[in-house]
């Protein structure tokens, strides 16, 4: 058997055909690989998106859990502070109501006390003045008597008048002056 080493093609034709074959193969490989890479990218992107969505859902569920815990704590603290503030406000309001009631009752008690005190004082002053006016009139009559003797002109001694009659006339004049003085003091 003999090998046929001779071919129908010449070396430049072989090189062209290898060249065309390599171009054809490269185009075919490029198209095939581009489709494969495209499918690879699609599968990688799908799997990556699935993994990312799972990771994000887990992370967000944890973060939402922590966020919900944080928000519930903040809301409970807010409610607690508001209830404390409202309780303090109600306490101060009740204290002010009790204080206003106390002041109201104290004012009523003080008005009754001052009214009774004014009645007692008016009675005491009227009794004291009713007792002191006669003493005052006696004192004024005694203190004014020497002045009356000085200012009363002595009547000349006439025929039938005696000393007793003169003293009686002087006492009548003094009595009239004391009555006028008392009347002017009382009015």
Secondary structure, DSSP 4 states (H G I P E B T S, - for coil): -------SS-HHHHHHHHHHHHHHHHHHHHHHHHHHHHHHHHHHHHHHHHHHHHHHHHHHHHHHHHHHHHHHHHHHHHHHHHHHHHHHHHHHHHHHHHHHHHHHHHHHHHHHHHHHHHHHHHHHHHHHHHHHHHHHHHHHHHHHHHHHHHHSPPPPP-SS--HHHHHHHHHHHHHHHHHHHHHHHH-
